[in-house]
Amino acid sequence: MKALIVDGEELIRLSLKEVISVSSNFQEILEAGSQHEFLARTASHDELSLIVVHPSSLGNDGADCLRLVQRLYPDAALVAMLDREGQNVGDLGNMVTVLRNASVGQMVTAIRRALKLPLDGFGSVSNQPSRPDVRGALRHEFDRFQENATPNRSAIDSIDLGRLSYRQKQILAMAADGLPNKEIAARLSIAEGTVKAHMHAIFKVLGVSNRTQAVIRYGAVGSANPRPSQSDSWTYANAS
């Protein structure tokens, strides 16, 4: 079986990948961070058993992406992640919904329900000892990713965090919390394009190519500044 995760946040996709892997026997789990990437995946993968989509993370393309999933993969199990109870994502007959902030057990249950698989021993449905160690699996996946993404000691020592501005450290801290660029921009009262420009500058300073690697490498340097308090944040509200 093959599964596809469609979510605009890389850190979320990383976690979901491991949750899906313990939900059933998948030979391949693909990722797409946008509707464009989703369509690119469809060009080379015509058979998918499961598709997990977080419409809100795709911005204005979220609703369209759900409809495309239904049209291109009518037989695939579909799980839509919602930001809140009662969120309207349309009426797709084979869709199972789950909250974005659901527990790992609830997410596993939703996936297996969408696949029409037995629920015994998984998630919150049962407390049997046979329930998979999802948390342990997530830690293992992240440790493995960190090992591959973290540079050697000499490379770490060569990074000059002084080249990061206060604003860039703010943005990096929010990215570590999994906030998308749009929400970061709203919280800092700056344009989303400004956030993207800062992120690209951060990548260059840290010598990485994506948000996840940036967060891990920043932590590996070991000298990240504490996050600003709310009382200090207003001073920088108009910084760019």
VMD Tcl script that draws the C-alpha trace (Angstrom):
set ca {
  {0.00 0.00 0.00}
  {0.98 3.61 -0.61}
  {-0.02 6.68 1.40}
  {0.26 10.39 0.70}
  {0.43 13.26 3.20}
  {-0.64 16.69 1.91}
  {0.28 19.32 4.50}
  {1.97 22.69 4.18}
  {4.14 22.19 7.28}
  {7.20 19.93 7.01}
  {7.41 19.20 10.74}
  {3.81 17.99 10.73}
  {4.46 15.78 7.71}
  {7.45 14.25 9.49}
  {5.32 13.28 12.48}
  {2.39 12.07 10.38}
  {4.69 9.86 8.34}
  {5.59 7.80 11.39}
  {1.99 7.71 12.67}
  {0.83 6.37 9.31}
  {3.61 3.79 9.24}
  {2.37 2.20 12.48}
  {-1.30 2.45 11.48}
  {-0.99 -0.24 8.82}
  {1.45 -1.98 6.49}
  {2.53 0.73 4.04}
  {5.34 0.10 1.59}
  {5.72 3.80 0.73}
  {4.59 7.06 2.33}
  {4.81 10.11 0.09}
  {4.66 13.80 1.00}
  {3.38 16.96 -0.65}
  {3.61 20.45 0.82}
  {1.28 22.16 -1.64}
  {-1.41 21.48 -4.22}
  {1.27 21.82 -6.92}
  {3.36 19.10 -5.27}
  {0.24 16.95 -4.90}
  {-0.43 17.18 -8.63}
  {3.20 16.34 -9.33}
  {2.85 13.20 -7.22}
  {-0.21 12.12 -9.19}
  {1.88 12.04 -12.37}
  {3.96 9.12 -11.11}
  {1.72 7.48 -8.49}
  {-1.64 6.36 -9.83}
  {-2.48 4.01 -6.95}
  {-2.82 5.37 -3.42}
  {-4.57 3.57 -0.57}
  {-4.60 6.50 1.87}
  {-4.44 10.27 1.55}
  {-4.20 12.54 4.61}
  {-4.90 16.21 3.91}
  {-4.81 19.33 6.10}
  {-6.77 21.79 3.91}
  {-6.08 24.91 6.00}
  {-2.31 24.51 5.69}
  {-2.67 24.85 1.90}
  {-4.32 28.27 2.10}
  {-6.82 29.01 -0.65}
  {-5.94 25.74 -2.39}
  {-7.21 23.58 0.48}
  {-10.78 23.05 -0.68}
  {-9.70 22.55 -4.29}
  {-7.15 19.97 -3.22}
  {-9.79 17.94 -1.39}
  {-11.97 17.91 -4.47}
  {-9.02 16.86 -6.63}
  {-8.23 14.01 -4.24}
  {-11.79 12.75 -4.56}
  {-11.77 13.07 -8.35}
  {-8.34 11.51 -8.96}
  {-8.44 8.84 -6.24}
  {-12.11 7.98 -5.65}
  {-11.23 4.61 -4.10}
  {-8.55 5.88 -1.72}
  {-9.22 6.28 2.01}
  {-9.30 10.00 2.82}
  {-8.54 11.62 6.19}
  {-9.03 15.39 6.50}
  {-7.45 17.20 9.46}
  {-9.57 20.01 10.88}
  {-8.45 23.03 12.88}
  {-11.65 23.07 14.94}
  {-14.83 21.14 15.58}
  {-17.52 21.79 12.98}
  {-15.12 23.17 10.36}
  {-16.72 22.91 6.92}
  {-14.55 21.02 4.43}
  {-17.32 19.88 2.12}
  {-19.22 16.64 1.90}
  {-17.01 13.85 0.58}
  {-18.58 10.46 1.14}
  {-15.45 8.46 1.99}
  {-13.82 11.15 4.15}
  {-12.95 10.66 7.82}
  {-12.18 13.83 9.81}
  {-9.87 14.30 12.79}
  {-8.73 17.40 14.66}
  {-5.26 18.70 13.93}
  {-4.44 18.63 17.65}
  {-5.69 15.05 18.10}
  {-3.63 12.61 20.11}
  {-1.49 10.05 18.33}
  {-3.96 7.32 19.29}
  {-6.88 9.29 17.86}
  {-4.99 9.88 14.62}
  {-4.18 6.17 14.29}
  {-7.83 5.34 14.93}
  {-9.00 7.81 12.25}
  {-6.57 6.36 9.70}
  {-7.61 2.78 10.38}
  {-11.28 3.74 10.27}
  {-10.77 5.37 6.87}
  {-9.01 2.22 5.67}
  {-11.84 0.11 7.12}
  {-9.38 -1.85 9.24}
  {-10.06 -3.38 12.69}
  {-9.64 -0.92 15.55}
  {-8.88 -3.39 18.33}
  {-5.54 -2.70 19.96}
  {-5.10 0.75 18.42}
  {-5.47 4.30 19.75}
  {-8.16 5.13 22.27}
  {-10.39 2.23 21.15}
  {-8.59 -0.29 23.29}
  {-6.01 -0.34 26.06}
  {-4.72 -3.78 25.19}
  {-0.94 -4.28 25.57}
  {-0.72 -4.91 21.82}
  {-1.19 -1.21 21.08}
  {1.82 0.01 19.07}
  {4.44 2.20 20.71}
  {3.71 5.22 18.54}
  {5.45 7.73 20.77}
  {8.60 5.63 20.78}
  {8.43 5.34 17.02}
  {8.08 9.11 16.67}
  {11.12 9.70 18.87}
  {13.10 7.20 16.83}
  {12.13 8.89 13.54}
  {13.01 12.36 14.80}
  {16.34 11.16 16.28}
  {17.20 9.56 12.97}
  {16.27 12.72 11.07}
  {18.28 14.85 13.49}
  {21.31 12.62 13.08}
  {21.16 13.03 9.31}
  {20.39 16.74 9.36}
  {22.85 17.89 12.04}
  {26.33 18.82 10.76}
  {29.56 17.67 12.38}
  {31.05 19.59 15.28}
  {33.42 21.68 13.16}
  {30.56 22.73 10.88}
  {28.45 23.70 13.90}
  {31.28 25.76 15.38}
  {31.62 27.68 12.13}
  {28.03 29.00 12.33}
  {27.84 32.62 13.48}
  {24.46 33.14 15.12}
  {25.29 36.82 15.41}
  {24.38 37.06 11.73}
  {20.76 36.31 12.64}
  {18.72 39.38 13.49}
  {16.37 39.55 16.45}
  {13.42 39.29 14.05}
  {14.91 36.21 12.39}
  {15.31 34.52 15.78}
  {11.67 35.33 16.54}
  {10.58 33.75 13.25}
  {12.78 30.70 13.80}
  {11.30 30.17 17.28}
  {7.77 30.33 15.87}
  {8.71 27.96 13.05}
  {9.95 25.52 15.70}
  {6.42 25.61 17.17}
  {5.07 24.54 13.77}
  {3.45 27.87 12.88}
  {2.98 28.47 9.12}
  {4.37 31.63 7.51}
  {0.91 33.18 7.34}
  {0.36 32.90 11.10}
  {3.89 34.07 11.89}
  {3.25 37.14 9.75}
  {-0.03 37.84 11.53}
  {1.51 37.53 14.99}
  {4.41 39.84 14.10}
  {2.26 42.28 12.07}
  {4.44 41.93 8.99}
  {3.79 40.71 5.43}
  {3.93 36.99 4.68}
  {6.47 37.78 1.94}
  {8.71 39.36 4.59}
  {8.57 36.16 6.65}
  {9.58 34.12 3.59}
  {12.47 36.48 2.89}
  {13.67 36.15 6.49}
  {13.40 32.35 6.29}
  {15.59 32.26 3.18}
  {18.13 34.47 4.93}
  {18.06 32.10 7.94}
  {18.68 29.11 5.65}
  {21.80 30.80 4.25}
  {23.21 31.63 7.67}
  {22.62 28.12 9.01}
  {23.62 26.37 5.78}
  {20.34 24.45 5.36}
  {17.62 24.16 2.74}
  {14.37 23.84 4.71}
  {12.59 24.79 7.94}
  {13.07 21.50 9.75}
  {16.82 21.47 9.19}
  {16.99 25.12 10.27}
  {15.26 24.39 13.59}
  {17.46 21.37 14.28}
  {20.71 23.08 13.36}
  {19.86 26.19 15.36}
  {19.31 23.99 18.40}
  {22.50 22.05 17.71}
  {24.61 25.19 17.90}
  {23.51 25.42 21.54}
  {23.42 29.16 21.90}
  {19.92 30.12 20.85}
  {18.62 33.21 22.65}
  {15.51 32.89 24.84}
  {12.27 33.91 23.24}
  {11.15 37.48 23.92}
  {8.47 38.07 26.49}
  {5.17 39.62 25.53}
  {6.16 42.87 27.23}
  {9.21 43.14 24.97}
  {7.56 42.04 21.73}
  {5.85 45.39 21.02}
  {9.26 47.09 20.71}
  {9.95 45.05 17.60}
  {6.45 45.00 16.14}
  {7.48 47.18 13.20}
  {10.90 45.62 12.62}
  {11.47 43.95 9.26}
}
mol new
graphics top color blue
foreach p $ca { graphics top sphere $p radius 0.5 }
foreach p [lrange $ca 0 end-1] q [lrange $ca 1 end] { graphics top cylinder $p $q radius 0.2 }
display resetview
